[in-house]
Structure formats: structure tokens, C-alpha cells
Amino acid sequence: MSKTSRKWILSGLIVMFLILLGFSVHHNIAYELGNKPDFQITKHDERVKNGVMVFCYHRILSTDGLVKFDENVSPNTQFHDFNVNLPSFKHQMNYLQQHHVKVISLPTMMKMVEKRAPFHGKYVVITFDDIDRTMIDNAMPVLLKHHYPFTDSIITGNTGWYKQGTKLATWPAILKMKKRAGRLVTFGVHTNNMHYLVHDGTPVFNLPKNFTRFKRDYAVSQDILKQKVGYKSPIFTYPYGSGTPQIQKFLDQQHRLQVILTLNDGIVTDHSDLKQTPRVIINSNSWDSVKRWINYN
């Protein structure tokens, strides 16, 4: 057998191995994702005719080749549960416009609920957690094009960090974004330095022994936000979606706080408790259920 023939055979075997490996990885990902919550809204919520759905985004990824490869082969749930690619995000924003869904700011929603008057029609509030560079680089231009208001919840002590495979925005980048977006952007606090899980998967701030630390952390997050953007926020966003009764009671007692963003199921109505504001994680799995809510008459 010639040297050239051996090279071709070897190349063929490598290609076959890569194809089989890709199929196996894809199958394993499909199995893993198939056993995870799909984040779709409940059938009951799909039939709520009048109310505000609060969208929760994390990262809006570009569509370069590396990102596409990672989306296809990576079992990391960050790529599937908390990421939306830029074409999908543009489609979602266009869909809201085309279907005449009113996109309102979080402060506007707060005023609507305070009136306790019945809502008429469907509204959406757009929120982003963590605030990495993709929110500023990819999502913000789309939002400004539509003139859609949005709320950014900042981990005030982690800006500029690499966290779970993503680069959190720096304060200079956030302040530049604030200047460009103007009144369209509202800021919330997302803890100062307590946005992580301990070894058993429990959010660190939910451990009873860390309650005093959480209270200090909350105060620091508000102080830093005021120093950077000029005000303390009436909005707190739970890392990982919820807190213990002890944490919730403490936050309820903070007179400045008017909204606590969770990941509970539900649609905001005129009788909602904004200290337990529900949100929907938007991803490729949940979007179809959101569309069903938009189109339900």
C-alpha cells in the first residue's frame, strides 16, 4: 500500500470518528436537555388575556462559527438555557412589534399596578440579569432601534469579571451604555458579591449562616449603584430566582424596594404583589409558549 493510500485511509477513519463523535455528543445533549425544565409558561398563563409578562434574558450571542459550534456540541446548560442568539433576539423584538404588544418600562409597570385598575391588553417588560458584554454589544442596538425600554440588574461587585464562561460588562461600558440609552434603561441590584452557588447547589445568600452577610451585601450593592449611576434602585433581582422566607422578609422591610424580581411562574396583573414579581426566562424552548400567550384572544 502506498504512502498516499495510507494517508487517505487514515483521513477517512478520522472523518468517520468525528462524525460518530458528533452524533454521540448531539444525542447526549438532546437527552440531557430533554430532562431539564423547558422554561415554557404554564397553560394557565398562556390564556391570561390582560397582563404584563416580564421577560428575563441573560446573554445575547453573536452568530460566529465558534458560537454556533459550541451551541451544537456543548453540554453546558449555559448555552441552551440562558443564551439567545442575536437573530432570534431580533426576531423576538420584531414579533412584539408586529403583534402590537406594548413594551413598557419596569417603572411604568409599577405605576400601573399601584393604580389597582384592571389591565387591558398584553404588555411586556424586558429585563437582563448579570449584564455581560453581549447585552451591550448585541442586545442594546436592537432595543434602541425599537425604542424599547429595558432593565439591567447588575452584580455590582463583579463587573468586569469572567463568570461562568462570559465576560461581565465593566463599569465604564455600563456608564457608556447608560448615556446612550438615556431614559430607556433602568438599573436594579443583583447582589454585590453573592451571586454563586455553594458545593451542594444552594445559592450562597440562602444559607441561614450568611443572613447577616447578605444584609451587608445588599447595602453595599445599593451604595455602589448610587455612586456609579446616581441613585439607589427600587428593584432587587434574586440570583437563581428566589430566596428563603428570612431573606424575603428582610427585603420586604426595605422601604425603598418596590419590586423584587423572581423566576416564579405568572403574569403580572393589577392585583399582583410586586415583591414577588414573576418572570419568564426567554430561550429557544420557552419562546413558542410566549407566542401562544401573545396570540391568545
C-alpha positions as CSV (number, residue, x, y, z in Angstrom):
1,M,0.0,0.0,0.0
2,S,1.4,3.4,-1.0
3,K,2.0,6.2,1.4
4,T,-0.7,8.3,-0.3
5,S,-3.3,5.5,0.1
6,R,-2.5,5.1,3.8
7,K,-3.0,8.9,4.3
8,W,-6.4,8.7,2.5
9,I,-7.5,5.7,4.7
10,L,-6.3,7.5,7.8
11,S,-8.1,10.7,6.9
12,G,-11.3,8.7,6.2
13,L,-11.1,7.0,9.6
14,I,-10.6,10.3,11.3
15,V,-13.6,11.8,9.5
16,M,-15.8,8.8,10.4
17,F,-14.7,9.1,14.0
18,L,-15.6,12.8,14.2
19,I,-19.0,12.1,12.6
20,L,-19.7,9.4,15.2
21,L,-18.4,11.6,18.0
22,G,-20.6,14.5,16.8
23,F,-23.7,12.2,16.7
24,S,-23.0,10.8,20.1
25,V,-22.5,14.3,21.7
26,H,-25.6,15.6,20.0
27,H,-27.6,12.6,21.2
28,N,-26.3,13.1,24.8
29,I,-27.1,16.8,24.7
30,A,-30.6,16.1,23.4
31,Y,-31.1,13.6,26.2
32,E,-29.8,16.0,28.8
33,L,-31.8,18.9,27.6
34,G,-34.9,16.7,27.3
35,N,-34.7,16.1,31.0
36,K,-34.4,19.7,32.0
37,P,-37.1,22.3,32.6
38,D,-38.0,23.9,29.3
39,F,-39.0,27.2,30.9
40,Q,-42.3,27.3,29.0
41,I,-45.0,29.2,30.6
42,T,-47.9,27.3,32.1
43,K,-51.1,26.5,30.1
44,H,-53.0,28.7,32.5
45,D,-50.7,31.7,31.9
46,E,-51.0,31.2,28.1
47,R,-54.7,32.1,28.5
48,V,-54.3,35.3,30.5
49,K,-55.7,37.9,28.2
50,N,-54.7,41.0,30.1
51,G,-51.4,41.5,31.9
52,V,-47.7,42.1,31.8
53,M,-45.2,39.3,31.0
54,V,-41.7,40.1,32.3
55,F,-39.0,38.7,30.1
56,C,-35.7,37.6,31.6
57,Y,-32.7,37.5,29.4
58,H,-29.1,36.8,30.2
59,R,-26.8,36.7,27.1
60,I,-27.5,37.6,23.5
61,L,-24.8,35.8,21.5
62,S,-23.4,36.7,18.1
63,T,-23.6,34.0,15.4
64,D,-20.0,33.5,14.5
65,G,-18.7,30.0,13.7
66,L,-17.3,29.3,17.2
67,V,-20.6,30.2,18.9
68,K,-22.5,28.0,16.5
69,F,-20.2,25.1,17.2
70,D,-20.5,25.5,20.9
71,E,-24.3,25.6,20.7
72,N,-24.3,22.4,18.7
73,V,-21.9,20.3,20.8
74,S,-21.5,21.7,24.2
75,P,-23.5,20.1,27.1
76,N,-23.1,23.2,29.1
77,T,-26.6,24.4,30.0
78,Q,-25.4,28.0,29.8
79,F,-25.5,27.7,26.0
80,H,-29.1,26.4,26.0
81,D,-31.0,27.7,29.0
82,F,-29.7,31.2,29.4
83,N,-28.5,32.2,25.9
84,V,-30.4,33.6,22.9
85,N,-28.6,34.1,19.6
86,L,-28.8,37.5,18.0
87,P,-31.0,36.6,15.0
88,S,-33.5,35.0,17.4
89,F,-33.5,38.1,19.6
90,K,-34.1,40.3,16.6
91,H,-37.0,38.1,15.6
92,Q,-38.5,38.2,19.1
93,M,-38.3,42.0,19.2
94,N,-39.8,42.2,15.7
95,Y,-42.5,39.8,16.7
96,L,-43.6,42.0,19.6
97,Q,-43.8,45.0,17.3
98,Q,-45.7,43.1,14.6
99,H,-48.3,41.8,17.0
100,H,-48.7,45.2,18.7
101,V,-47.5,44.1,22.1
102,K,-46.8,47.1,24.2
103,V,-43.3,47.1,25.6
104,I,-43.2,49.2,28.7
105,S,-40.6,50.0,31.3
106,L,-40.5,48.4,34.8
107,P,-41.3,51.8,36.4
108,T,-44.4,52.1,34.2
109,M,-45.5,48.6,35.2
110,M,-45.0,49.7,38.9
111,K,-47.3,52.7,38.3
112,M,-49.9,50.5,36.6
113,V,-50.1,48.1,39.5
114,E,-50.2,50.9,42.1
115,K,-53.4,52.2,40.5
116,R,-55.1,48.8,41.0
117,A,-57.1,49.4,37.9
118,P,-57.8,46.5,35.6
119,F,-55.3,46.0,32.8
120,H,-56.5,45.9,29.2
121,G,-54.3,44.1,26.7
122,K,-50.9,42.5,26.7
123,Y,-47.7,44.2,27.8
124,V,-44.1,43.1,28.0
125,V,-41.2,44.3,30.3
126,I,-37.7,43.4,29.2
127,T,-35.1,42.6,31.8
128,F,-31.5,41.4,31.7
129,D,-29.6,39.7,34.5
130,D,-25.9,39.9,35.3
131,I,-25.1,42.3,32.4
132,D,-22.3,40.9,30.3
133,R,-20.8,42.5,27.2
134,T,-23.3,40.8,24.9
135,M,-26.2,42.7,26.4
136,I,-24.4,46.0,25.5
137,D,-22.8,44.9,22.2
138,N,-25.7,42.9,20.7
139,A,-29.0,43.5,22.5
140,M,-28.9,47.2,23.1
141,P,-28.7,48.3,19.4
142,V,-31.8,46.2,18.7
143,L,-33.6,47.7,21.7
144,L,-32.7,51.2,20.8
145,K,-33.9,50.6,17.2
146,H,-37.3,49.7,18.5
147,H,-37.2,52.3,21.2
148,Y,-37.9,49.6,23.8
149,P,-37.2,50.3,27.5
150,F,-35.3,47.7,29.5
151,T,-34.0,46.9,33.0
152,D,-30.4,45.8,33.7
153,S,-29.8,44.0,37.0
154,I,-26.1,44.4,38.0
155,I,-23.9,42.3,40.2
156,T,-22.2,45.5,41.5
157,G,-19.1,43.8,42.8
158,N,-18.4,41.5,39.9
159,T,-18.4,44.0,36.9
160,G,-15.6,43.2,34.5
161,W,-15.2,39.6,35.8
162,Y,-15.1,36.4,33.8
163,K,-18.0,34.5,35.2
164,Q,-19.3,31.1,34.0
165,G,-17.8,31.5,30.6
166,T,-18.8,35.0,30.0
167,K,-17.3,38.5,30.4
168,L,-19.4,40.7,32.6
169,A,-19.5,44.4,31.5
170,T,-17.2,46.9,33.1
171,W,-18.5,50.0,34.8
172,P,-17.1,52.2,32.0
173,A,-19.0,50.1,29.5
174,I,-22.2,50.2,31.6
175,L,-22.0,54.0,32.0
176,K,-21.4,54.5,28.3
177,M,-24.5,52.3,27.7
178,K,-26.5,54.4,30.2
179,K,-25.5,57.6,28.4
180,R,-26.5,56.2,25.0
181,A,-29.8,54.6,26.2
182,G,-30.9,57.5,28.4
183,R,-34.4,57.1,29.9
184,L,-34.8,53.7,28.2
185,V,-32.6,51.9,30.8
186,T,-33.4,51.3,34.4
187,F,-31.0,49.6,36.8
188,G,-31.6,47.0,39.5
189,V,-29.2,45.4,42.0
190,H,-28.4,41.7,41.7
191,T,-26.3,41.5,44.9
192,N,-22.8,42.8,45.2
193,N,-20.8,39.7,45.6
194,M,-23.2,36.9,46.5
195,H,-24.2,35.5,43.1
196,Y,-22.9,32.0,43.2
197,L,-23.7,28.5,44.4
198,V,-22.1,26.6,47.2
199,H,-21.0,23.0,46.8
200,D,-24.4,21.4,47.2
201,G,-26.0,23.7,44.7
202,T,-27.6,26.2,47.2
203,P,-27.3,29.9,46.5
204,V,-24.8,31.3,49.0
205,F,-27.1,34.0,50.2
206,N,-29.8,31.5,51.1
207,L,-27.7,29.8,53.7
208,P,-29.0,30.9,57.2
209,K,-25.5,31.4,58.5
210,N,-25.0,34.0,55.7
211,F,-28.0,36.1,56.5
212,T,-26.0,39.0,58.2
213,R,-23.6,38.9,55.4
214,F,-26.4,39.2,52.9
215,K,-27.8,42.3,54.6
216,R,-24.4,43.9,54.4
217,D,-24.0,42.8,50.8
218,Y,-27.4,44.3,49.9
219,A,-26.5,47.7,51.4
220,V,-23.1,47.7,49.6
221,S,-24.8,46.9,46.3
222,Q,-27.1,49.9,46.7
223,D,-24.3,52.2,47.7
224,I,-22.2,51.2,44.7
225,L,-25.1,51.7,42.4
226,K,-25.7,55.1,43.7
227,Q,-22.1,56.0,43.4
228,K,-21.9,54.8,39.8
229,V,-25.3,55.8,38.3
230,G,-26.6,58.4,40.7
231,Y,-29.4,56.6,42.5
232,K,-30.3,53.6,44.7
233,S,-32.6,51.2,43.0
234,P,-36.2,50.3,43.9
235,I,-35.5,46.9,42.1
236,F,-33.8,43.8,43.5
237,T,-33.3,40.7,41.4
238,Y,-32.9,37.4,43.0
239,P,-29.9,35.4,41.8
240,Y,-31.2,31.9,40.8
241,G,-34.8,33.2,41.1
242,S,-35.8,33.1,44.8
243,G,-34.9,33.5,48.4
244,T,-35.6,32.0,51.8
245,P,-38.5,33.3,53.9
246,Q,-35.9,35.1,56.0
247,I,-34.4,36.8,53.0
248,Q,-37.8,37.7,51.6
249,K,-38.9,39.2,54.9
250,F,-35.8,41.3,55.1
251,L,-36.3,42.6,51.6
252,D,-40.0,43.3,52.2
253,Q,-38.9,45.6,55.0
254,Q,-36.7,47.7,52.8
255,H,-38.8,50.8,52.3
256,R,-37.0,51.8,49.1
257,L,-37.6,48.4,47.4
258,Q,-40.8,48.3,45.3
259,V,-40.0,45.4,43.0
260,I,-38.4,42.1,43.7
261,L,-37.8,40.1,40.5
262,T,-38.1,36.3,40.8
263,L,-38.3,33.4,38.4
264,N,-41.7,32.4,39.7
265,D,-44.4,31.4,37.2
266,G,-47.1,34.0,36.4
267,I,-48.2,37.1,34.6
268,V,-48.3,40.5,36.4
269,T,-51.9,41.9,36.8
270,D,-53.5,44.7,38.7
271,H,-53.6,42.6,41.8
272,S,-50.0,41.3,41.7
273,D,-47.6,41.6,44.6
274,L,-44.5,43.2,43.0
275,K,-42.4,42.0,45.9
276,Q,-42.8,38.6,44.2
277,T,-42.7,39.6,40.6
278,P,-42.8,36.6,38.2
279,R,-40.6,36.4,35.1
280,V,-40.2,34.2,32.1
281,I,-36.7,33.0,31.0
282,I,-36.6,33.6,27.3
283,N,-34.8,30.9,25.3
284,S,-35.5,28.8,22.2
285,N,-37.6,26.4,24.3
286,S,-39.8,28.9,26.0
287,W,-40.5,31.3,23.1
288,D,-43.2,29.1,21.5
289,S,-45.3,29.3,24.7
290,V,-44.8,33.1,24.8
291,K,-46.1,33.3,21.3
292,R,-49.2,31.3,22.3
293,W,-49.8,33.9,25.0
294,I,-49.4,36.8,22.6
295,N,-51.9,35.2,20.1
296,Y,-54.5,34.1,22.6
297,N,-57.6,36.3,22.4
